[in-house]
Structures are given as C-alpha cells and as structure tokens.
Amino acid sequence: MQVGAIIIGDELLSGKRQDKHMASLIRMLATRGMKLAWVEYVGDAPLRLRDALKRAFASGDLVFSFGGIGATPDDYTRQCAAEALGLELEIHPEAGR
C-alpha cells in the first residue's frame, strides 16, 4: 500500500494561497517511517474532484484529502465523495438539528 494525497481548491491553483499540507504530511509520515508516493491537486470542479476521489478509493492506497471542506458554495468534496462511492449523501441526524 502506498500513501497519497488529494489537495483541493481553486485558490491553490490560482496562486491565491500556497499549499502547506503536502510538506506537513511528508514530515508526519517520515516520523512513522513512511513516505508520500503521490499527490494530486484538484480545483473545485465537481467532475474532476469526483473522478480523483474515485481513483483514490479504487487504488487501495492510504489517501489523505485536504481542503475543499467548508461552508462556501464551491465546496463539493462531500457530494463528490458520495458520488465516487455510489452512495447518497446523508446528513447525520445530530447535525441536522
């Protein structure tokens, strides 16, 4: 099994923000004798994100995902993860209160 990362956000691809997740993940993995095998940067385009998550789920790798989860209208990670797994997105009963 390899370790990968999906790093999500248009702001990273446009240069408005710099990614610090990859460097942190590399350090954390190194303390455990592990190393990062691959990284995929994906913007906030739902189809691309869904496809990236689908590949990650099918890979059998340990995959970390950063970004793309927030309260803004362009955060599609939850929906795309559900679609990639062929599942319906559900609100947890306690979260819906």
C-alpha positions in Angstrom: 0.0 0.0 0.0 1.2 3.5 -0.9 0.4 6.8 0.7 -1.2 9.5 -1.5 -2.8 12.9 -1.0 -5.5 14.8 -2.8 -5.3 18.6 -2.2 -8.3 20.5 -3.2 -9.0 24.1 -4.0 -9.1 26.7 -6.8 -7.3 29.1 -4.6 -4.2 26.8 -4.7 -4.3 26.5 -8.5 -4.7 30.3 -9.0 -1.9 31.1 -6.6 -4.0 33.0 -4.1 -2.9 30.5 -1.5 0.1 28.3 -1.1 -0.2 24.7 -0.2 1.3 23.8 3.2 -0.5 20.4 3.5 2.0 18.4 1.5 5.1 19.5 3.4 3.3 18.8 6.7 2.1 15.4 5.6 5.6 14.5 4.4 7.0 15.4 7.9 4.3 13.5 9.7 4.7 10.4 7.6 8.5 10.5 8.0 8.2 10.3 11.8 6.4 7.0 11.2 8.9 5.6 8.7 6.5 6.2 5.8 6.7 8.3 2.7 4.4 10.0 0.3 4.1 8.2 -3.1 1.8 10.6 -5.0 -0.1 13.9 -4.8 -2.9 15.2 -6.9 -4.0 18.8 -6.9 -7.6 19.3 -7.9 -9.6 22.5 -8.2 -13.2 22.9 -7.1 -14.7 21.4 -10.3 -17.1 18.7 -9.2 -16.5 16.2 -12.0 -12.7 16.4 -11.7 -12.9 16.0 -8.0 -15.3 13.1 -8.2 -13.0 11.3 -10.6 -9.9 12.0 -8.5 -11.7 10.6 -5.4 -13.0 7.6 -7.4 -9.4 6.7 -8.5 -8.2 7.1 -4.9 -10.9 4.9 -3.5 -10.2 2.2 -6.1 -6.4 2.4 -5.6 -6.2 0.5 -2.3 -3.7 3.2 -1.1 -3.9 5.2 2.1 -5.1 8.6 0.8 -5.3 11.9 2.7 -7.5 14.7 1.4 -7.0 18.3 2.3 -9.1 21.4 1.5 -12.5 21.6 -0.2 -14.5 21.2 3.0 -16.0 24.4 4.2 -19.2 26.5 4.3 -18.7 28.1 0.9 -20.9 27.2 -2.2 -17.9 25.9 -4.1 -17.0 23.1 -1.6 -18.2 19.9 -3.3 -16.0 17.3 -1.5 -18.7 15.7 0.5 -21.0 15.3 -2.5 -18.2 14.2 -4.8 -17.0 11.6 -2.3 -20.5 10.1 -2.1 -20.9 10.0 -5.9 -17.4 8.4 -6.2 -18.6 5.6 -3.9 -22.0 5.3 -5.5 -23.7 6.5 -2.3 -26.3 9.1 -1.4 -25.1 12.0 0.7 -26.8 11.9 4.0 -27.0 14.4 6.8 -26.1 12.9 10.2 -29.2 13.0 12.4 -27.5 15.1 15.1 -26.0 17.5 12.5 -29.5 18.2 11.1 -30.8 19.7 14.3 
